[in-house]
Amino acid sequence: MPKVSRDRWIAVFALASLALANTGLDAMISISSPVLEILYPVAMTLMVLAFLPRPDGCHHMYSFSVTAAFCFSIVALVTDLDFIWILPVIAGAVAGYTMDIRAKGKGVD
C-alpha cells in the first residue's frame, strides 16, 4: 500500500473543505435533509426501545421495528406523510416481542 505524505493529506482535506464551502449551505441542506428524514425514525425507534423493559435475546422486536421504521420513513419521504412510520413500528415491536416470548418459551433463541 503506498504511503501518502502528511502534506498530501493536508492538501486533499483543504481542497475537499474548499469544495464543500463553495457549494453553499442551501445545497448541503438539500442533500442532507432526505438522509436525515430517513434516519430520524430509525433513531427515534432505537431510543424508545432502549428505555423499554425487554426479555433476554429479544432480537426480533428490534429487527422488526427498526426495519418498519426504515421502510416507512422512505414511504413518508416520498409521499410527504410525516408520521406514517409510527403505527408500523408499534406493530413490528409487538409482533417481534410476541415472537421473542414464544421462542423463549420453546427454548429457541
Buried (B, 14 or more C-beta within 10 A) or exposed (E): EEEEEEEEEEEEEEEEEEEEEEEEEEEEEEEEEEEEBBEBBBEBBEEBBEEEEBEEEBEBBBEBBBBBBBBBBBEBBEEEEEEBBBEBBBEBBEBBBEBBBEBBEEEEE
